[in-house]
């Protein structure tokens, strides 16, 4: 009979010492030897009649490794499952020795998903900002609309000034020699936007330029200039051949502006802007509530997770980045690590709540997730279904659905208080606000 002992090294580490009886070792050894006899040929021996001593002499290491691998696979997973352990990292094995007619003893250490206690997940208290749109909001939104409707008109009777656009060919030189890539380069610069060689005098020195004429000036870039490091610490001469100058025409905030946008009056435009802001802010406030609920729950039920779990989550985030594989981007890793840790903790938390609430997942729900994946896959359904079985994706889908249900339960049972900038909205505050609105 197989014997085992589980030792708790720390809150996140376990060691299993396993002993498999000698007769089980001999049985598996016989299976491996018989399979080997059937599959190989050695000169001087009839098929299937190769002596054990010859097989050990030729393939002893491979035979022992195969027996050990099979015995470990058949025993370790059962002990882990029977004791409700969930691995959070790759097992690390101690020295493995196997011999015929002797028990097989091995040790393995591994990190486990923490078994946490969670309380207060029903009735989590959070605050939600009251959605309001004031006169200042409307004024700022109108100004953005006004700027977006601006037009550009050619200027021929004056020099370039603040906020004007300058068009022309630009040549940059250093010590009298043109800078490669900057010879007669077509450029459009809006004076004051600070987008061409930011944090320098490059744009402002265009003030005074005239259309159809040359315009020259020098720029001394500081030694630590980061925006264009090739110019750091250098004195660069700019030579412009100005072809056109334009000024920005910004419409007035009036009925004509509303009509340009397909409305009849300025009041209609204000109402539309107000409605859009209310809709946007309402959606934002609603989206923030579940995040606040989970953050509060995690804060009220603190626990640690292993570096391996966080690293694995982070690796997946970086590999699946919309910018491509970013796994070597150390700065991005540092920035995303807290998010990865929160994701891991949330999953563990939801797993525990799902157990406490006896949440179940039906076969139909899992099949629905499979069919969703099937509709997005180029693989034939039968092959995809086989892959899901082999890769354990059906069980993964079941667990994900359980987590969604647990998350929904927590959110639906939360106590959400609406607050304004001065704190919770009491009945007296609400009445006063209504009186002021009237």
SEGU-303013 format. One record per residue (C-alpha): residue in three letters; residue number from 0; x negated, y negated, z negated. Coordinates in steps of 0.5 Angstrom, whole numbers. Example, Ala and Ser with C-alpha at 12.3 -4.5 7.8 and 13.67 -1.06 7.14 Angstrom:
<sites>
kekol: ala	gumar: 0	east: -25	north: 9	up: -16
kekol: ser	gumar: 1	east: -27	north: 2	up: -14
</sites>
This chain:
<sites>
kekol: unk	gumar: 0	east: 0	north: 0	up: 0
kekol: unk	gumar: 1	east: -3	north: -7	up: 2
kekol: unk	gumar: 2	east: -5	north: -11	up: -4
kekol: unk	gumar: 3	east: -5	north: -19	up: -4
kekol: unk	gumar: 4	east: -7	north: -24	up: -9
kekol: unk	gumar: 5	east: -5	north: -32	up: -8
kekol: unk	gumar: 6	east: -9	north: -37	up: -11
kekol: unk	gumar: 7	east: -7	north: -44	up: -12
kekol: unk	gumar: 8	east: -14	north: -48	up: -10
kekol: unk	gumar: 9	east: -10	north: -55	up: -10
kekol: unk	gumar: 10	east: -4	north: -58	up: -9
kekol: unk	gumar: 11	east: -5	north: -57	up: -1
kekol: unk	gumar: 12	east: -10	north: -51	up: -1
kekol: unk	gumar: 13	east: -9	north: -44	up: -2
kekol: unk	gumar: 14	east: -13	north: -38	up: -2
kekol: unk	gumar: 15	east: -10	north: -31	up: 0
kekol: unk	gumar: 16	east: -15	north: -25	up: -2
kekol: unk	gumar: 17	east: -12	north: -19	up: 2
kekol: unk	gumar: 18	east: -14	north: -11	up: 1
kekol: unk	gumar: 19	east: -11	north: -6	up: 6
kekol: unk	gumar: 20	east: -12	north: 1	up: 5
kekol: unk	gumar: 21	east: -17	north: 6	up: 8
kekol: unk	gumar: 22	east: -12	north: 10	up: 11
kekol: unk	gumar: 23	east: -9	north: 4	up: 15
kekol: unk	gumar: 24	east: -16	north: 2	up: 17
kekol: unk	gumar: 25	east: -17	north: 9	up: 20
kekol: unk	gumar: 26	east: -11	north: 9	up: 23
kekol: unk	gumar: 27	east: -12	north: 3	up: 27
kekol: unk	gumar: 28	east: -19	north: 5	up: 28
kekol: unk	gumar: 29	east: -17	north: 11	up: 31
kekol: unk	gumar: 30	east: -12	north: 7	up: 36
kekol: unk	gumar: 31	east: -17	north: 2	up: 38
kekol: unk	gumar: 32	east: -22	north: 8	up: 40
kekol: unk	gumar: 33	east: -17	north: 12	up: 44
kekol: unk	gumar: 34	east: -15	north: 6	up: 48
kekol: unk	gumar: 35	east: -22	north: 5	up: 49
kekol: unk	gumar: 36	east: -23	north: 12	up: 51
kekol: unk	gumar: 37	east: -18	north: 12	up: 56
kekol: unk	gumar: 38	east: -20	north: 5	up: 59
kekol: unk	gumar: 39	east: -27	north: 6	up: 60
kekol: unk	gumar: 40	east: -32	north: 11	up: 64
kekol: unk	gumar: 41	east: -39	north: 13	up: 62
kekol: unk	gumar: 42	east: -44	north: 17	up: 66
kekol: unk	gumar: 43	east: -44	north: 24	up: 63
kekol: unk	gumar: 44	east: -38	north: 24	up: 60
kekol: unk	gumar: 45	east: -31	north: 27	up: 62
kekol: unk	gumar: 46	east: -25	north: 21	up: 62
kekol: unk	gumar: 47	east: -22	north: 21	up: 55
kekol: unk	gumar: 48	east: -28	north: 25	up: 52
kekol: unk	gumar: 49	east: -33	north: 20	up: 50
kekol: unk	gumar: 50	east: -35	north: 22	up: 43
kekol: unk	gumar: 51	east: -34	north: 17	up: 37
kekol: unk	gumar: 52	east: -41	north: 16	up: 36
kekol: unk	gumar: 53	east: -43	north: 14	up: 43
kekol: unk	gumar: 54	east: -37	north: 9	up: 43
kekol: unk	gumar: 55	east: -40	north: 6	up: 37
kekol: unk	gumar: 56	east: -47	north: 5	up: 39
kekol: unk	gumar: 57	east: -44	north: 2	up: 46
kekol: unk	gumar: 58	east: -38	north: -2	up: 43
kekol: unk	gumar: 59	east: -39	north: -2	up: 35
kekol: unk	gumar: 60	east: -38	north: -10	up: 34
kekol: unk	gumar: 61	east: -32	north: -11	up: 39
kekol: unk	gumar: 62	east: -29	north: -5	up: 36
kekol: unk	gumar: 63	east: -29	north: -7	up: 29
kekol: unk	gumar: 64	east: -27	north: -14	up: 31
kekol: unk	gumar: 65	east: -21	north: -11	up: 35
kekol: unk	gumar: 66	east: -19	north: -7	up: 29
kekol: unk	gumar: 67	east: -20	north: -13	up: 24
kekol: unk	gumar: 68	east: -16	north: -18	up: 28
kekol: unk	gumar: 69	east: -10	north: -13	up: 29
kekol: unk	gumar: 70	east: -10	north: -12	up: 21
kekol: unk	gumar: 71	east: -11	north: -19	up: 20
kekol: unk	gumar: 72	east: -5	north: -21	up: 24
kekol: unk	gumar: 73	east: 0	north: -16	up: 22
kekol: unk	gumar: 74	east: -2	north: -17	up: 15
kekol: unk	gumar: 75	east: -3	north: -25	up: 14
kekol: unk	gumar: 76	east: 3	north: -27	up: 17
kekol: unk	gumar: 77	east: 8	north: -23	up: 13
kekol: unk	gumar: 78	east: 5	north: -25	up: 7
kekol: unk	gumar: 79	east: 5	north: -32	up: 9
kekol: unk	gumar: 80	east: 13	north: -31	up: 11
kekol: unk	gumar: 81	east: 15	north: -27	up: 5
kekol: unk	gumar: 82	east: 12	north: -33	up: 0
kekol: unk	gumar: 83	east: 15	north: -39	up: 4
kekol: unk	gumar: 84	east: 8	north: -42	up: 6
kekol: unk	gumar: 85	east: 8	north: -46	up: 12
kekol: unk	gumar: 86	east: 1	north: -47	up: 14
kekol: unk	gumar: 87	east: -2	north: -55	up: 15
kekol: unk	gumar: 88	east: -8	north: -53	up: 18
kekol: unk	gumar: 89	east: -12	north: -47	up: 21
kekol: unk	gumar: 90	east: -14	north: -41	up: 17
kekol: unk	gumar: 91	east: -21	north: -41	up: 15
kekol: unk	gumar: 92	east: -24	north: -34	up: 14
kekol: unk	gumar: 93	east: -29	north: -31	up: 9
kekol: unk	gumar: 94	east: -34	north: -26	up: 11
kekol: unk	gumar: 95	east: -31	north: -20	up: 14
kekol: unk	gumar: 96	east: -33	north: -13	up: 14
kekol: unk	gumar: 97	east: -30	north: -7	up: 16
kekol: unk	gumar: 98	east: -32	north: 0	up: 16
kekol: unk	gumar: 99	east: -28	north: 7	up: 17
kekol: unk	gumar: 100	east: -26	north: 11	up: 10
kekol: unk	gumar: 101	east: -26	north: 4	up: 6
kekol: unk	gumar: 102	east: -21	north: -1	up: 5
kekol: unk	gumar: 103	east: -21	north: -7	up: 9
kekol: unk	gumar: 104	east: -22	north: -13	up: 4
kekol: unk	gumar: 105	east: -22	north: -20	up: 7
kekol: unk	gumar: 106	east: -21	north: -28	up: 4
kekol: unk	gumar: 107	east: -17	north: -33	up: 8
kekol: unk	gumar: 108	east: -16	north: -41	up: 5
kekol: unk	gumar: 109	east: -12	north: -46	up: 9
kekol: unk	gumar: 110	east: -8	north: -52	up: 8
kekol: unk	gumar: 111	east: 0	north: -52	up: 7
kekol: unk	gumar: 112	east: 5	north: -56	up: 8
kekol: unk	gumar: 113	east: 7	north: -59	up: 1
kekol: unk	gumar: 114	east: 13	north: -56	up: -3
kekol: unk	gumar: 115	east: 16	north: -63	up: -5
kekol: unk	gumar: 116	east: 22	north: -65	up: -10
kekol: unk	gumar: 117	east: 26	north: -70	up: -7
kekol: unk	gumar: 118	east: 32	north: -74	up: -11
kekol: unk	gumar: 119	east: 36	north: -80	up: -9
kekol: unk	gumar: 120	east: 37	north: -79	up: -2
kekol: unk	gumar: 121	east: 45	north: -80	up: -3
kekol: unk	gumar: 122	east: 46	north: -87	up: -4
kekol: unk	gumar: 123	east: 39	north: -90	up: -2
kekol: unk	gumar: 124	east: 40	north: -98	up: -3
kekol: unk	gumar: 125	east: 38	north: -102	up: 2
kekol: unk	gumar: 126	east: 39	north: -109	up: 5
kekol: unk	gumar: 127	east: 41	north: -112	up: 12
kekol: unk	gumar: 128	east: 40	north: -119	up: 14
kekol: unk	gumar: 129	east: 46	north: -122	up: 16
kekol: unk	gumar: 130	east: 47	north: -124	up: 23
kekol: unk	gumar: 131	east: 47	north: -132	up: 24
kekol: unk	gumar: 132	east: 46	north: -136	up: 30
kekol: unk	gumar: 133	east: 45	north: -144	up: 28
kekol: unk	gumar: 134	east: 45	north: -150	up: 32
kekol: unk	gumar: 135	east: 37	north: -150	up: 32
kekol: unk	gumar: 136	east: 38	north: -143	up: 35
kekol: unk	gumar: 137	east: 42	north: -146	up: 40
kekol: unk	gumar: 138	east: 38	north: -152	up: 42
kekol: unk	gumar: 139	east: 31	north: -147	up: 42
kekol: unk	gumar: 140	east: 35	north: -142	up: 47
kekol: unk	gumar: 141	east: 37	north: -148	up: 51
kekol: unk	gumar: 142	east: 30	north: -151	up: 52
kekol: unk	gumar: 143	east: 28	north: -144	up: 54
kekol: unk	gumar: 144	east: 33	north: -144	up: 59
kekol: unk	gumar: 145	east: 31	north: -151	up: 61
kekol: unk	gumar: 146	east: 24	north: -149	up: 62
kekol: unk	gumar: 147	east: 26	north: -143	up: 66
kekol: unk	gumar: 148	east: 30	north: -147	up: 71
kekol: unk	gumar: 149	east: 24	north: -152	up: 72
kekol: unk	gumar: 150	east: 22	north: -153	up: 79
kekol: unk	gumar: 151	east: 15	north: -155	up: 82
kekol: unk	gumar: 152	east: 14	north: -161	up: 87
kekol: unk	gumar: 153	east: 8	north: -163	up: 91
kekol: unk	gumar: 154	east: 5	north: -170	up: 88
kekol: unk	gumar: 155	east: 1	north: -174	up: 93
kekol: unk	gumar: 156	east: 1	north: -181	up: 90
kekol: unk	gumar: 157	east: -3	north: -180	up: 84
kekol: unk	gumar: 158	east: -8	north: -176	up: 81
kekol: unk	gumar: 159	east: -7	north: -169	up: 77
kekol: unk	gumar: 160	east: -5	north: -170	up: 70
kekol: unk	gumar: 161	east: -2	north: -166	up: 64
kekol: unk	gumar: 162	east: 2	north: -160	up: 65
kekol: unk	gumar: 163	east: 1	north: -161	up: 73
kekol: unk	gumar: 164	east: -1	north: -155	up: 77
kekol: unk	gumar: 165	east: -7	north: -155	up: 81
kekol: unk	gumar: 166	east: -8	north: -151	up: 88
kekol: unk	gumar: 167	east: -15	north: -150	up: 91
kekol: unk	gumar: 168	east: -21	north: -147	up: 93
kekol: unk	gumar: 169	east: -26	north: -146	up: 87
kekol: unk	gumar: 170	east: -34	north: -144	up: 87
kekol: unk	gumar: 171	east: -38	north: -143	up: 80
kekol: unk	gumar: 172	east: -45	north: -144	up: 80
kekol: unk	gumar: 173	east: -51	north: -143	up: 75
kekol: unk	gumar: 174	east: -57	north: -147	up: 76
kekol: unk	gumar: 175	east: -55	north: -149	up: 83
kekol: unk	gumar: 176	east: -54	north: -142	up: 85
kekol: unk	gumar: 177	east: -47	north: -139	up: 86
kekol: unk	gumar: 178	east: -44	north: -134	up: 82
kekol: unk	gumar: 179	east: -42	north: -128	up: 85
kekol: unk	gumar: 180	east: -35	north: -127	up: 86
kekol: unk	gumar: 181	east: -33	north: -134	up: 85
kekol: unk	gumar: 182	east: -35	north: -137	up: 92
kekol: unk	gumar: 183	east: -29	north: -141	up: 95
kekol: unk	gumar: 184	east: -24	north: -137	up: 91
kekol: unk	gumar: 185	east: -17	north: -139	up: 91
kekol: unk	gumar: 186	east: -14	north: -141	up: 85
kekol: unk	gumar: 187	east: -8	north: -144	up: 82
kekol: unk	gumar: 188	east: -9	north: -147	up: 75
kekol: unk	gumar: 189	east: -3	north: -150	up: 70
kekol: unk	gumar: 190	east: -7	north: -156	up: 66
kekol: unk	gumar: 191	east: -5	north: -154	up: 59
kekol: unk	gumar: 192	east: -3	north: -147	up: 59
kekol: unk	gumar: 193	east: -10	north: -145	up: 57
kekol: unk	gumar: 194	east: -10	north: -139	up: 61
kekol: unk	gumar: 195	east: -16	north: -140	up: 66
kekol: unk	gumar: 196	east: -23	north: -139	up: 61
kekol: unk	gumar: 197	east: -18	north: -140	up: 55
kekol: unk	gumar: 198	east: -21	north: -144	up: 49
kekol: unk	gumar: 199	east: -26	north: -148	up: 54
kekol: unk	gumar: 200	east: -25	north: -155	up: 57
kekol: unk	gumar: 201	east: -24	north: -152	up: 64
kekol: unk	gumar: 202	east: -17	north: -154	up: 65
kekol: unk	gumar: 203	east: -17	north: -161	up: 62
kekol: unk	gumar: 204	east: -23	north: -163	up: 66
kekol: unk	gumar: 205	east: -18	north: -162	up: 72
kekol: unk	gumar: 206	east: -14	north: -168	up: 70
kekol: unk	gumar: 207	east: -16	north: -174	up: 75
kekol: unk	gumar: 208	east: -17	north: -169	up: 81
kekol: unk	gumar: 209	east: -14	north: -172	up: 87
kekol: unk	gumar: 210	east: -11	north: -168	up: 93
kekol: unk	gumar: 211	east: -15	north: -167	up: 99
kekol: unk	gumar: 212	east: -21	north: -168	up: 95
kekol: unk	gumar: 213	east: -27	north: -165	up: 92
kekol: unk	gumar: 214	east: -27	north: -165	up: 84
kekol: unk	gumar: 215	east: -34	north: -163	up: 80
kekol: unk	gumar: 216	east: -35	north: -162	up: 73
kekol: unk	gumar: 217	east: -39	north: -158	up: 68
kekol: unk	gumar: 218	east: -37	north: -153	up: 63
kekol: unk	gumar: 219	east: -42	north: -151	up: 57
kekol: unk	gumar: 220	east: -39	north: -144	up: 54
kekol: unk	gumar: 221	east: -41	north: -143	up: 47
kekol: unk	gumar: 222	east: -46	north: -137	up: 46
kekol: unk	gumar: 223	east: -40	north: -133	up: 43
kekol: unk	gumar: 224	east: -35	north: -134	up: 48
kekol: unk	gumar: 225	east: -31	north: -127	up: 48
kekol: unk	gumar: 226	east: -26	north: -128	up: 54
kekol: unk	gumar: 227	east: -31	north: -128	up: 60
kekol: unk	gumar: 228	east: -38	north: -125	up: 57
kekol: unk	gumar: 229	east: -42	north: -126	up: 63
kekol: unk	gumar: 230	east: -41	north: -134	up: 62
kekol: unk	gumar: 231	east: -43	north: -134	up: 54
kekol: unk	gumar: 232	east: -48	north: -139	up: 53
kekol: unk	gumar: 233	east: -49	north: -141	up: 60
kekol: unk	gumar: 234	east: -48	north: -148	up: 63
kekol: unk	gumar: 235	east: -43	north: -147	up: 69
kekol: unk	gumar: 236	east: -42	north: -152	up: 75
kekol: unk	gumar: 237	east: -35	north: -152	up: 78
kekol: unk	gumar: 238	east: -34	north: -155	up: 85
kekol: unk	gumar: 239	east: -26	north: -155	up: 87
kekol: unk	gumar: 240	east: -24	north: -157	up: 94
kekol: unk	gumar: 241	east: -17	north: -159	up: 92
kekol: unk	gumar: 242	east: -11	north: -158	up: 97
kekol: unk	gumar: 243	east: -5	north: -159	up: 93
kekol: unk	gumar: 244	east: -2	north: -162	up: 86
kekol: unk	gumar: 245	east: 5	north: -160	up: 84
kekol: unk	gumar: 246	east: 9	north: -163	up: 78
kekol: unk	gumar: 247	east: 14	north: -160	up: 74
kekol: unk	gumar: 248	east: 21	north: -162	up: 74
kekol: unk	gumar: 249	east: 25	north: -160	up: 68
kekol: unk	gumar: 250	east: 33	north: -160	up: 69
kekol: unk	gumar: 251	east: 37	north: -164	up: 64
kekol: unk	gumar: 252	east: 41	north: -160	up: 59
kekol: unk	gumar: 253	east: 48	north: -162	up: 61
kekol: unk	gumar: 254	east: 53	north: -159	up: 65
kekol: unk	gumar: 255	east: 49	north: -159	up: 72
kekol: unk	gumar: 256	east: 44	north: -154	up: 68
kekol: unk	gumar: 257	east: 50	north: -149	up: 66
kekol: unk	gumar: 258	east: 53	north: -150	up: 74
kekol: unk	gumar: 259	east: 46	north: -147	up: 76
kekol: unk	gumar: 260	east: 47	north: -141	up: 72
kekol: unk	gumar: 261	east: 54	north: -140	up: 75
kekol: unk	gumar: 262	east: 58	north: -143	up: 69
kekol: unk	gumar: 263	east: 62	north: -149	up: 69
kekol: unk	gumar: 264	east: 60	north: -153	up: 63
kekol: unk	gumar: 265	east: 55	north: -154	up: 58
kekol: unk	gumar: 266	east: 59	north: -151	up: 52
kekol: unk	gumar: 267	east: 60	north: -145	up: 56
kekol: unk	gumar: 268	east: 53	north: -144	up: 57
kekol: unk	gumar: 269	east: 52	north: -145	up: 49
kekol: unk	gumar: 270	east: 57	north: -140	up: 48
kekol: unk	gumar: 271	east: 54	north: -135	up: 52
kekol: unk	gumar: 272	east: 47	north: -136	up: 49
kekol: unk	gumar: 273	east: 50	north: -135	up: 42
kekol: unk	gumar: 274	east: 54	north: -129	up: 44
kekol: unk	gumar: 275	east: 47	north: -126	up: 47
kekol: unk	gumar: 276	east: 43	north: -128	up: 41
kekol: unk	gumar: 277	east: 49	north: -125	up: 36
kekol: unk	gumar: 278	east: 49	north: -118	up: 40
kekol: unk	gumar: 279	east: 41	north: -118	up: 40
kekol: unk	gumar: 280	east: 40	north: -120	up: 33
kekol: unk	gumar: 281	east: 46	north: -115	up: 31
kekol: unk	gumar: 282	east: 43	north: -109	up: 35
kekol: unk	gumar: 283	east: 36	north: -111	up: 31
kekol: unk	gumar: 284	east: 39	north: -111	up: 24
kekol: unk	gumar: 285	east: 42	north: -104	up: 26
kekol: unk	gumar: 286	east: 36	north: -101	up: 28
kekol: unk	gumar: 287	east: 32	north: -104	up: 22
kekol: unk	gumar: 288	east: 37	north: -100	up: 17
kekol: unk	gumar: 289	east: 35	north: -93	up: 18
kekol: unk	gumar: 290	east: 28	north: -95	up: 18
kekol: unk	gumar: 291	east: 29	north: -99	up: 11
kekol: unk	gumar: 292	east: 33	north: -93	up: 9
kekol: unk	gumar: 293	east: 27	north: -88	up: 10
kekol: unk	gumar: 294	east: 22	north: -92	up: 8
kekol: unk	gumar: 295	east: 25	north: -93	up: 1
kekol: unk	gumar: 296	east: 26	north: -86	up: 0
kekol: unk	gumar: 297	east: 19	north: -84	up: 2
kekol: unk	gumar: 298	east: 17	north: -90	up: -3
kekol: unk	gumar: 299	east: 22	north: -87	up: -9
kekol: unk	gumar: 300	east: 19	north: -80	up: -7
kekol: unk	gumar: 301	east: 12	north: -80	up: -6
kekol: unk	gumar: 302	east: 7	north: -75	up: -4
kekol: unk	gumar: 303	east: 1	north: -73	up: -1
kekol: unk	gumar: 304	east: -1	north: -70	up: 6
kekol: unk	gumar: 305	east: -7	north: -67	up: 8
kekol: unk	gumar: 306	east: -12	north: -71	up: 13
kekol: unk	gumar: 307	east: -11	north: -65	up: 18
kekol: unk	gumar: 308	east: -3	north: -66	up: 19
kekol: unk	gumar: 309	east: -4	north: -73	up: 20
kekol: unk	gumar: 310	east: -10	north: -72	up: 25
kekol: unk	gumar: 311	east: -6	north: -67	up: 29
kekol: unk	gumar: 312	east: 0	north: -72	up: 29
kekol: unk	gumar: 313	east: -5	north: -78	up: 31
kekol: unk	gumar: 314	east: -8	north: -73	up: 36
kekol: unk	gumar: 315	east: -1	north: -72	up: 39
kekol: unk	gumar: 316	east: 1	north: -80	up: 39
kekol: unk	gumar: 317	east: -6	north: -81	up: 43
kekol: unk	gumar: 318	east: -5	north: -76	up: 48
kekol: unk	gumar: 319	east: 2	north: -78	up: 50
kekol: unk	gumar: 320	east: 1	north: -85	up: 50
kekol: unk	gumar: 321	east: 4	north: -89	up: 56
kekol: unk	gumar: 322	east: -3	north: -92	up: 57
kekol: unk	gumar: 323	east: -6	north: -85	up: 58
kekol: unk	gumar: 324	east: -10	north: -80	up: 54
kekol: unk	gumar: 325	east: -13	north: -85	up: 48
kekol: unk	gumar: 326	east: -16	north: -80	up: 44
kekol: unk	gumar: 327	east: -23	north: -83	up: 44
kekol: unk	gumar: 328	east: -20	north: -90	up: 42
kekol: unk	gumar: 329	east: -22	north: -91	up: 35
kekol: unk	gumar: 330	east: -19	north: -98	up: 34
kekol: unk	gumar: 331	east: -12	north: -95	up: 37
kekol: unk	gumar: 332	east: -13	north: -89	up: 32
kekol: unk	gumar: 333	east: -14	north: -94	up: 26
kekol: unk	gumar: 334	east: -8	north: -98	up: 28
kekol: unk	gumar: 335	east: -4	north: -92	up: 29
kekol: unk	gumar: 336	east: -6	north: -88	up: 23
kekol: unk	gumar: 337	east: -1	north: -91	up: 18
kekol: unk	gumar: 338	east: 5	north: -89	up: 23
kekol: unk	gumar: 339	east: 2	north: -82	up: 24
kekol: unk	gumar: 340	east: 2	north: -81	up: 16
kekol: unk	gumar: 341	east: 9	north: -84	up: 16
kekol: unk	gumar: 342	east: 12	north: -79	up: 21
kekol: unk	gumar: 343	east: 9	north: -73	up: 18
kekol: unk	gumar: 344	east: 12	north: -75	up: 11
kekol: unk	gumar: 345	east: 19	north: -76	up: 14
kekol: unk	gumar: 346	east: 19	north: -69	up: 17
kekol: unk	gumar: 347	east: 17	north: -66	up: 11
kekol: unk	gumar: 348	east: 22	north: -70	up: 7
kekol: unk	gumar: 349	east: 28	north: -68	up: 12
kekol: unk	gumar: 350	east: 26	north: -61	up: 12
kekol: unk	gumar: 351	east: 27	north: -61	up: 4
kekol: unk	gumar: 352	east: 33	north: -65	up: 5
kekol: unk	gumar: 353	east: 36	north: -60	up: 10
kekol: unk	gumar: 354	east: 34	north: -54	up: 5
kekol: unk	gumar: 355	east: 38	north: -57	up: -1
kekol: unk	gumar: 356	east: 44	north: -59	up: 3
kekol: unk	gumar: 357	east: 44	north: -52	up: 7
kekol: unk	gumar: 358	east: 44	north: -55	up: 13
kekol: unk	gumar: 359	east: 45	north: -50	up: 19
kekol: unk	gumar: 360	east: 44	north: -50	up: 27
kekol: unk	gumar: 361	east: 48	north: -47	up: 31
kekol: unk	gumar: 362	east: 46	north: -43	up: 37
kekol: unk	gumar: 363	east: 50	north: -47	up: 42
kekol: unk	gumar: 364	east: 46	north: -53	up: 39
kekol: unk	gumar: 365	east: 39	north: -50	up: 41
kekol: unk	gumar: 366	east: 42	north: -48	up: 47
kekol: unk	gumar: 367	east: 44	north: -55	up: 49
kekol: unk	gumar: 368	east: 37	north: -58	up: 47
kekol: unk	gumar: 369	east: 34	north: -52	up: 52
kekol: unk	gumar: 370	east: 39	north: -54	up: 58
kekol: unk	gumar: 371	east: 36	north: -61	up: 57
kekol: unk	gumar: 372	east: 29	north: -59	up: 58
kekol: unk	gumar: 373	east: 31	north: -55	up: 63
kekol: unk	gumar: 374	east: 34	north: -61	up: 67
kekol: unk	gumar: 375	east: 28	north: -64	up: 67
kekol: unk	gumar: 376	east: 23	north: -59	up: 69
kekol: unk	gumar: 377	east: 21	north: -56	up: 75
kekol: unk	gumar: 378	east: 20	north: -49	up: 73
kekol: unk	gumar: 379	east: 26	north: -44	up: 74
kekol: unk	gumar: 380	east: 30	north: -43	up: 68
kekol: unk	gumar: 381	east: 28	north: -36	up: 67
kekol: unk	gumar: 382	east: 21	north: -38	up: 67
kekol: unk	gumar: 383	east: 22	north: -44	up: 62
kekol: unk	gumar: 384	east: 26	north: -39	up: 57
kekol: unk	gumar: 385	east: 21	north: -34	up: 57
kekol: unk	gumar: 386	east: 16	north: -40	up: 56
kekol: unk	gumar: 387	east: 20	north: -43	up: 50
kekol: unk	gumar: 388	east: 21	north: -36	up: 47
kekol: unk	gumar: 389	east: 13	north: -34	up: 47
kekol: unk	gumar: 390	east: 11	north: -41	up: 45
kekol: unk	gumar: 391	east: 16	north: -41	up: 39
kekol: unk	gumar: 392	east: 20	north: -47	up: 42
kekol: unk	gumar: 393	east: 27	north: -45	up: 40
kekol: unk	gumar: 394	east: 25	north: -45	up: 33
kekol: unk	gumar: 395	east: 22	north: -52	up: 34
kekol: unk	gumar: 396	east: 28	north: -54	up: 37
kekol: unk	gumar: 397	east: 32	north: -51	up: 31
kekol: unk	gumar: 398	east: 28	north: -55	up: 26
kekol: unk	gumar: 399	east: 28	north: -61	up: 30
kekol: unk	gumar: 400	east: 36	north: -61	up: 30
kekol: unk	gumar: 401	east: 36	north: -60	up: 22
kekol: unk	gumar: 402	east: 31	north: -66	up: 21
kekol: unk	gumar: 403	east: 36	north: -70	up: 25
kekol: unk	gumar: 404	east: 42	north: -68	up: 21
kekol: unk	gumar: 405	east: 38	north: -69	up: 15
kekol: unk	gumar: 406	east: 36	north: -76	up: 17
kekol: unk	gumar: 407	east: 44	north: -77	up: 19
kekol: unk	gumar: 408	east: 46	north: -75	up: 12
kekol: unk	gumar: 409	east: 41	north: -80	up: 9
kekol: unk	gumar: 410	east: 43	north: -86	up: 13
kekol: unk	gumar: 411	east: 51	north: -84	up: 13
kekol: unk	gumar: 412	east: 51	north: -84	up: 5
kekol: unk	gumar: 413	east: 46	north: -90	up: 4
kekol: unk	gumar: 414	east: 49	north: -96	up: 1
kekol: unk	gumar: 415	east: 47	north: -102	up: 5
kekol: unk	gumar: 416	east: 48	north: -109	up: 2
kekol: unk	gumar: 417	east: 49	north: -115	up: 7
kekol: unk	gumar: 418	east: 44	north: -121	up: 5
kekol: unk	gumar: 419	east: 42	north: -128	up: 8
kekol: unk	gumar: 420	east: 36	north: -132	up: 7
kekol: unk	gumar: 421	east: 38	north: -134	up: -1
kekol: unk	gumar: 422	east: 40	north: -127	up: -3
kekol: unk	gumar: 423	east: 46	north: -122	up: -3
kekol: unk	gumar: 424	east: 52	north: -125	up: 0
kekol: unk	gumar: 425	east: 57	north: -126	up: -6
kekol: unk	gumar: 426	east: 64	north: -127	up: -5
kekol: unk	gumar: 427	east: 63	north: -134	up: -8
kekol: unk	gumar: 428	east: 58	north: -135	up: -2
kekol: unk	gumar: 429	east: 62	north: -132	up: 3
kekol: unk	gumar: 430	east: 68	north: -137	up: 1
kekol: unk	gumar: 431	east: 63	north: -143	up: 1
kekol: unk	gumar: 432	east: 61	north: -141	up: 8
kekol: unk	gumar: 433	east: 68	north: -141	up: 11
kekol: unk	gumar: 434	east: 69	north: -147	up: 8
kekol: unk	gumar: 435	east: 63	north: -150	up: 11
kekol: unk	gumar: 436	east: 65	north: -147	up: 18
kekol: unk	gumar: 437	east: 72	north: -150	up: 18
</sites>
